Amino acid sequence: MSNSDNGGALIGLMWIVTIGISIGSGIMAWNWIEPNSFFGAIGFLIV
């Protein structure tokens, strides 16, 4: 009986997807707020 364990690859893929989603949402929030001043940067951090 052979039991191949691909759980490690799946977990690694999920980490990559999670990091990609985090970076993508940060870029989208940055473009939405467009902080050109100190208060704009504070607004970005709140979002």
N, CA, C and O atoms as a Maestro MAE file, in Angstrom:
{
 s_m_m2io_version
 :::
 2.0.0
}

f_m_ct {
 s_m_title
 :::
 protein
 m_atom[188] {
  # First column is atom index #
  i_m_mmod_type
  r_m_x_coord
  r_m_y_coord
  r_m_z_coord
  i_m_residue_number
  s_m_chain_name
  s_m_pdb_residue_name
  s_m_pdb_atom_name
  i_m_atomic_number
  :::
  1 25 0.831 -1.179 0.000 1 A "MET " " N  " 7
  2 3 0.000 0.000 0.000 1 A "MET " " CA " 6
  3 2 0.882 1.251 0.000 1 A "MET " " C  " 6
  4 15 1.714 1.449 0.885 1 A "MET " " O  " 8
  5 25 0.679 2.066 -0.992 2 A "SER " " N  " 7
  6 3 1.456 3.291 -1.118 2 A "SER " " CA " 6
  7 2 0.597 4.471 -0.686 2 A "SER " " C  " 6
  8 15 -0.558 4.606 -1.091 2 A "SER " " O  " 8
  9 25 1.183 5.311 0.135 3 A "ASN " " N  " 7
  10 3 0.481 6.507 0.591 3 A "ASN " " CA " 6
  11 2 1.399 7.700 0.357 3 A "ASN " " C  " 6
  12 15 2.332 7.936 1.125 3 A "ASN " " O  " 8
  13 25 1.129 8.455 -0.714 4 A "SER " " N  " 7
  14 3 1.959 9.622 -1.009 4 A "SER " " CA " 6
  15 2 1.420 10.814 -0.221 4 A "SER " " C  " 6
  16 15 0.214 11.062 -0.182 4 A "SER " " O  " 8
  17 25 2.329 11.533 0.395 5 A "ASP " " N  " 7
  18 3 1.937 12.666 1.234 5 A "ASP " " CA " 6
  19 2 2.302 13.966 0.520 5 A "ASP " " C  " 6
  20 15 3.465 14.368 0.481 5 A "ASP " " O  " 8
  21 25 1.286 14.610 -0.042 6 A "ASN " " N  " 7
  22 3 1.484 15.890 -0.723 6 A "ASN " " CA " 6
  23 2 0.999 17.051 0.135 6 A "ASN " " C  " 6
  24 15 0.800 18.157 -0.367 6 A "ASN " " O  " 8
  25 25 0.810 16.800 1.429 7 A "GLY " " N  " 7
  26 3 0.328 17.848 2.323 7 A "GLY " " CA " 6
  27 2 1.303 18.996 2.443 7 A "GLY " " C  " 6
  28 15 0.886 20.150 2.545 7 A "GLY " " O  " 8
  29 25 2.604 18.703 2.434 8 A "GLY " " N  " 7
  30 3 3.609 19.756 2.544 8 A "GLY " " CA " 6
  31 2 3.584 20.701 1.361 8 A "GLY " " C  " 6
  32 15 3.731 21.912 1.524 8 A "GLY " " O  " 8
  33 25 3.396 20.150 0.166 9 A "ALA " " N  " 7
  34 3 3.332 20.988 -1.032 9 A "ALA " " CA " 6
  35 2 2.082 21.865 -1.006 9 A "ALA " " C  " 6
  36 15 2.121 23.026 -1.413 9 A "ALA " " O  " 8
  37 25 0.987 21.307 -0.531 10 A "LEU " " N  " 7
  38 3 -0.263 22.068 -0.459 10 A "LEU " " CA " 6
  39 2 -0.144 23.203 0.551 10 A "LEU " " C  " 6
  40 15 -0.624 24.309 0.301 10 A "LEU " " O  " 8
  41 25 0.487 22.939 1.677 11 A "ILE " " N  " 7
  42 3 0.676 23.983 2.685 11 A "ILE " " CA " 6
  43 2 1.579 25.089 2.136 11 A "ILE " " C  " 6
  44 15 1.313 26.271 2.354 11 A "ILE " " O  " 8
  45 25 2.641 24.710 1.427 12 A "GLY " " N  " 7
  46 3 3.518 25.707 0.820 12 A "GLY " " CA " 6
  47 2 2.790 26.553 -0.198 12 A "GLY " " C  " 6
  48 15 2.992 27.766 -0.255 12 A "GLY " " O  " 8
  49 25 1.946 25.930 -1.003 13 A "LEU " " N  " 7
  50 3 1.158 26.665 -1.996 13 A "LEU " " CA " 6
  51 2 0.198 27.631 -1.316 13 A "LEU " " C  " 6
  52 15 0.022 28.761 -1.773 13 A "LEU " " O  " 8
  53 25 -0.419 27.192 -0.232 14 A "MET " " N  " 7
  54 3 -1.353 28.059 0.490 14 A "MET " " CA " 6
  55 2 -0.632 29.263 1.102 14 A "MET " " C  " 6
  56 15 -1.190 30.359 1.131 14 A "MET " " O  " 8
  57 25 0.602 29.076 1.591 15 A "TRP " " N  " 7
  58 3 1.383 30.200 2.111 15 A "TRP " " CA " 6
  59 2 1.679 31.202 1.006 15 A "TRP " " C  " 6
  60 15 1.569 32.409 1.222 15 A "TRP " " O  " 8
  61 25 2.053 30.720 -0.173 16 A "ILE " " N  " 7
  62 3 2.354 31.604 -1.296 16 A "ILE " " CA " 6
  63 2 1.105 32.377 -1.713 16 A "ILE " " C  " 6
  64 15 1.179 33.576 -1.984 16 A "ILE " " O  " 8
  65 25 -0.030 31.704 -1.765 17 A "VAL " " N  " 7
  66 3 -1.291 32.362 -2.130 17 A "VAL " " CA " 6
  67 2 -1.651 33.419 -1.085 17 A "VAL " " C  " 6
  68 15 -2.077 34.520 -1.436 17 A "VAL " " O  " 8
  69 25 -1.481 33.086 0.198 18 A "THR " " N  " 7
  70 3 -1.810 34.027 1.265 18 A "THR " " CA " 6
  71 2 -0.926 35.271 1.196 18 A "THR " " C  " 6
  72 15 -1.415 36.389 1.356 18 A "THR " " O  " 8
  73 25 0.355 35.085 0.962 19 A "ILE " " N  " 7
  74 3 1.273 36.224 0.846 19 A "ILE " " CA " 6
  75 2 0.907 37.063 -0.372 19 A "ILE " " C  " 6
  76 15 0.925 38.292 -0.304 19 A "ILE " " O  " 8
  77 25 0.576 36.412 -1.486 20 A "GLY " " N  " 7
  78 3 0.179 37.140 -2.689 20 A "GLY " " CA " 6
  79 2 -1.081 37.957 -2.481 20 A "GLY " " C  " 6
  80 15 -1.170 39.096 -2.939 20 A "GLY " " O  " 8
  81 25 -2.050 37.384 -1.794 21 A "ILE " " N  " 7
  82 3 -3.293 38.118 -1.514 21 A "ILE " " CA " 6
  83 2 -3.013 39.305 -0.604 21 A "ILE " " C  " 6
  84 15 -3.573 40.383 -0.803 21 A "ILE " " O  " 8
  85 25 -2.155 39.119 0.389 22 A "SER " " N  " 7
  86 3 -1.820 40.213 1.299 22 A "SER " " CA " 6
  87 2 -1.138 41.357 0.569 22 A "SER " " C  " 6
  88 15 -1.482 42.520 0.782 22 A "SER " " O  " 8
  89 25 -0.184 41.045 -0.282 23 A "ILE " " N  " 7
  90 3 0.516 42.078 -1.048 23 A "ILE " " CA " 6
  91 2 -0.451 42.763 -2.014 23 A "ILE " " C  " 6
  92 15 -0.436 43.987 -2.143 23 A "ILE " " O  " 8
  93 25 -1.282 41.985 -2.685 24 A "GLY " " N  " 7
  94 3 -2.249 42.558 -3.625 24 A "GLY " " CA " 6
  95 2 -3.239 43.482 -2.948 24 A "GLY " " C  " 6
  96 15 -3.558 44.543 -3.483 24 A "GLY " " O  " 8
  97 25 -3.732 43.101 -1.782 25 A "SER " " N  " 7
  98 3 -4.683 43.963 -1.081 25 A "SER " " CA " 6
  99 2 -3.999 45.223 -0.570 25 A "SER " " C  " 6
  100 15 -4.620 46.285 -0.528 25 A "SER " " O  " 8
  101 25 -2.737 45.124 -0.182 26 A "GLY " " N  " 7
  102 3 -1.994 46.317 0.229 26 A "GLY " " CA " 6
  103 2 -1.810 47.287 -0.920 26 A "GLY " " C  " 6
  104 15 -1.949 48.497 -0.741 26 A "GLY " " O  " 8
  105 25 -1.501 46.770 -2.094 27 A "ILE " " N  " 7
  106 3 -1.337 47.633 -3.273 27 A "ILE " " CA " 6
  107 2 -2.666 48.274 -3.654 27 A "ILE " " C  " 6
  108 15 -2.713 49.454 -4.001 27 A "ILE " " O  " 8
  109 25 -3.746 47.499 -3.589 28 A "MET " " N  " 7
  110 3 -5.057 48.062 -3.914 28 A "MET " " CA " 6
  111 2 -5.451 49.158 -2.926 28 A "MET " " C  " 6
  112 15 -5.994 50.185 -3.332 28 A "MET " " O  " 8
  113 25 -5.182 48.952 -1.627 29 A "ALA " " N  " 7
  114 3 -5.510 49.973 -0.627 29 A "ALA " " CA " 6
  115 2 -4.651 51.211 -0.833 29 A "ALA " " C  " 6
  116 15 -5.139 52.332 -0.693 29 A "ALA " " O  " 8
  117 25 -3.358 51.020 -1.168 30 A "TRP " " N  " 7
  118 3 -2.465 52.164 -1.404 30 A "TRP " " CA " 6
  119 2 -2.969 52.992 -2.587 30 A "TRP " " C  " 6
  120 15 -2.970 54.222 -2.521 30 A "TRP " " O  " 8
  121 25 -3.396 52.333 -3.667 31 A "ASN " " N  " 7
  122 3 -3.906 53.055 -4.833 31 A "ASN " " CA " 6
  123 2 -5.245 53.713 -4.547 31 A "ASN " " C  " 6
  124 15 -5.567 54.742 -5.141 31 A "ASN " " O  " 8
  125 25 -6.026 53.134 -3.649 32 A "TRP " " N  " 7
  126 3 -7.330 53.690 -3.315 32 A "TRP " " CA " 6
  127 2 -7.169 54.959 -2.479 32 A "TRP " " C  " 6
  128 15 -7.863 55.949 -2.712 32 A "TRP " " O  " 8
  129 25 -6.253 54.932 -1.506 33 A "ILE " " N  " 7
  130 3 -6.046 56.079 -0.625 33 A "ILE " " CA " 6
  131 2 -5.163 57.128 -1.288 33 A "ILE " " C  " 6
  132 15 -5.419 58.322 -1.137 33 A "ILE " " O  " 8
  133 25 -4.119 56.711 -2.026 34 A "GLU " " N  " 7
  134 3 -3.132 57.587 -2.655 34 A "GLU " " CA " 6
  135 2 -2.587 58.609 -1.658 34 A "GLU " " C  " 6
  136 15 -2.836 59.807 -1.793 34 A "GLU " " O  " 8
  137 25 -1.846 58.134 -0.661 35 A "PRO " " N  " 7
  138 3 -1.356 59.071 0.366 35 A "PRO " " CA " 6
  139 2 -0.247 59.973 -0.174 35 A "PRO " " C  " 6
  140 15 0.855 59.513 -0.472 35 A "PRO " " O  " 8
  141 25 -0.559 61.255 -0.293 36 A "ASN " " N  " 7
  142 3 0.426 62.240 -0.730 36 A "ASN " " CA " 6
  143 2 0.861 63.115 0.427 36 A "ASN " " C  " 6
  144 15 1.667 64.028 0.247 36 A "ASN " " O  " 8
  145 25 0.340 62.847 1.613 37 A "SER " " N  " 7
  146 3 0.692 63.639 2.779 37 A "SER " " CA " 6
  147 2 0.752 62.714 3.995 37 A "SER " " C  " 6
  148 15 0.485 61.516 3.905 37 A "SER " " O  " 8
  149 25 1.106 63.300 5.113 38 A "PHE " " N  " 7
  150 3 1.200 62.524 6.357 38 A "PHE " " CA " 6
  151 2 -0.164 61.952 6.733 38 A "PHE " " C  " 6
  152 15 -0.264 60.786 7.114 38 A "PHE " " O  " 8
  153 25 -1.210 62.765 6.627 39 A "PHE " " N  " 7
  154 3 -2.543 62.303 7.008 39 A "PHE " " CA " 6
  155 2 -3.067 61.253 6.040 39 A "PHE " " C  " 6
  156 15 -3.842 60.380 6.430 39 A "PHE " " O  " 8
  157 25 -2.653 61.333 4.793 40 A "GLY " " N  " 7
  158 3 -3.010 60.293 3.844 40 A "GLY " " CA " 6
  159 2 -2.374 58.967 4.206 40 A "GLY " " C  " 6
  160 15 -3.001 57.917 4.065 40 A "GLY " " O  " 8
  161 25 -1.127 59.006 4.676 41 A "ALA " " N  " 7
  162 3 -0.456 57.789 5.112 41 A "ALA " " CA " 6
  163 2 -1.126 57.198 6.349 41 A "ALA " " C  " 6
  164 15 -1.238 55.978 6.475 41 A "ALA " " O  " 8
  165 25 -1.571 58.061 7.259 42 A "ILE " " N  " 7
  166 3 -2.298 57.581 8.441 42 A "ILE " " CA " 6
  167 2 -3.609 56.932 8.000 42 A "ILE " " C  " 6
  168 15 -3.996 55.895 8.540 42 A "ILE " " O  " 8
  169 25 -4.286 57.521 7.037 43 A "GLY " " N  " 7
  170 3 -5.519 56.928 6.509 43 A "GLY " " CA " 6
  171 2 -5.244 55.571 5.881 43 A "GLY " " C  " 6
  172 15 -6.053 54.654 6.019 43 A "GLY " " O  " 8
  173 25 -4.120 55.429 5.196 44 A "PHE " " N  " 7
  174 3 -3.767 54.144 4.612 44 A "PHE " " CA " 6
  175 2 -3.564 53.100 5.689 44 A "PHE " " C  " 6
  176 15 -4.000 51.959 5.539 44 A "PHE " " O  " 8
  177 25 -2.905 53.478 6.778 45 A "LEU " " N  " 7
  178 3 -2.680 52.528 7.870 45 A "LEU " " CA " 6
  179 2 -3.988 52.113 8.534 45 A "LEU " " C  " 6
  180 15 -4.124 50.974 8.980 45 A "LEU " " O  " 8
  181 25 -4.952 53.034 8.602 46 A "ILE " " N  " 7
  182 3 -6.252 52.681 9.180 46 A "ILE " " CA " 6
  183 2 -6.989 51.703 8.278 46 A "ILE " " C  " 6
  184 15 -7.618 50.763 8.764 46 A "ILE " " O  " 8
  185 25 -6.916 51.918 6.969 47 A "VAL " " N  " 7
  186 3 -7.582 51.018 6.041 47 A "VAL " " CA " 6
  187 2 -6.872 49.673 6.077 47 A "VAL " " C  " 6
  188 15 -7.265 48.748 5.366 47 A "VAL " " O  " 8
  :::
 }
 m_bond[187] {
  # First column is bond index #
  i_m_from
  i_m_to
  i_m_order
  :::
  1 1 2 1
  2 2 3 1
  3 3 4 2
  4 3 5 1
  5 5 6 1
  6 6 7 1
  7 7 8 2
  8 7 9 1
  9 9 10 1
  10 10 11 1
  11 11 12 2
  12 11 13 1
  13 13 14 1
  14 14 15 1
  15 15 16 2
  16 15 17 1
  17 17 18 1
  18 18 19 1
  19 19 20 2
  20 19 21 1
  21 21 22 1
  22 22 23 1
  23 23 24 2
  24 23 25 1
  25 25 26 1
  26 26 27 1
  27 27 28 2
  28 27 29 1
  29 29 30 1
  30 30 31 1
  31 31 32 2
  32 31 33 1
  33 33 34 1
  34 34 35 1
  35 35 36 2
  36 35 37 1
  37 37 38 1
  38 38 39 1
  39 39 40 2
  40 39 41 1
  41 41 42 1
  42 42 43 1
  43 43 44 2
  44 43 45 1
  45 45 46 1
  46 46 47 1
  47 47 48 2
  48 47 49 1
  49 49 50 1
  50 50 51 1
  51 51 52 2
  52 51 53 1
  53 53 54 1
  54 54 55 1
  55 55 56 2
  56 55 57 1
  57 57 58 1
  58 58 59 1
  59 59 60 2
  60 59 61 1
  61 61 62 1
  62 62 63 1
  63 63 64 2
  64 63 65 1
  65 65 66 1
  66 66 67 1
  67 67 68 2
  68 67 69 1
  69 69 70 1
  70 70 71 1
  71 71 72 2
  72 71 73 1
  73 73 74 1
  74 74 75 1
  75 75 76 2
  76 75 77 1
  77 77 78 1
  78 78 79 1
  79 79 80 2
  80 79 81 1
  81 81 82 1
  82 82 83 1
  83 83 84 2
  84 83 85 1
  85 85 86 1
  86 86 87 1
  87 87 88 2
  88 87 89 1
  89 89 90 1
  90 90 91 1
  91 91 92 2
  92 91 93 1
  93 93 94 1
  94 94 95 1
  95 95 96 2
  96 95 97 1
  97 97 98 1
  98 98 99 1
  99 99 100 2
  100 99 101 1
  101 101 102 1
  102 102 103 1
  103 103 104 2
  104 103 105 1
  105 105 106 1
  106 106 107 1
  107 107 108 2
  108 107 109 1
  109 109 110 1
  110 110 111 1
  111 111 112 2
  112 111 113 1
  113 113 114 1
  114 114 115 1
  115 115 116 2
  116 115 117 1
  117 117 118 1
  118 118 119 1
  119 119 120 2
  120 119 121 1
  121 121 122 1
  122 122 123 1
  123 123 124 2
  124 123 125 1
  125 125 126 1
  126 126 127 1
  127 127 128 2
  128 127 129 1
  129 129 130 1
  130 130 131 1
  131 131 132 2
  132 131 133 1
  133 133 134 1
  134 134 135 1
  135 135 136 2
  136 135 137 1
  137 137 138 1
  138 138 139 1
  139 139 140 2
  140 139 141 1
  141 141 142 1
  142 142 143 1
  143 143 144 2
  144 143 145 1
  145 145 146 1
  146 146 147 1
  147 147 148 2
  148 147 149 1
  149 149 150 1
  150 150 151 1
  151 151 152 2
  152 151 153 1
  153 153 154 1
  154 154 155 1
  155 155 156 2
  156 155 157 1
  157 157 158 1
  158 158 159 1
  159 159 160 2
  160 159 161 1
  161 161 162 1
  162 162 163 1
  163 163 164 2
  164 163 165 1
  165 165 166 1
  166 166 167 1
  167 167 168 2
  168 167 169 1
  169 169 170 1
  170 170 171 1
  171 171 172 2
  172 171 173 1
  173 173 174 1
  174 174 175 1
  175 175 176 2
  176 175 177 1
  177 177 178 1
  178 178 179 1
  179 179 180 2
  180 179 181 1
  181 181 182 1
  182 182 183 1
  183 183 184 2
  184 183 185 1
  185 185 186 1
  186 186 187 1
  187 187 188 2
  :::
 }
}
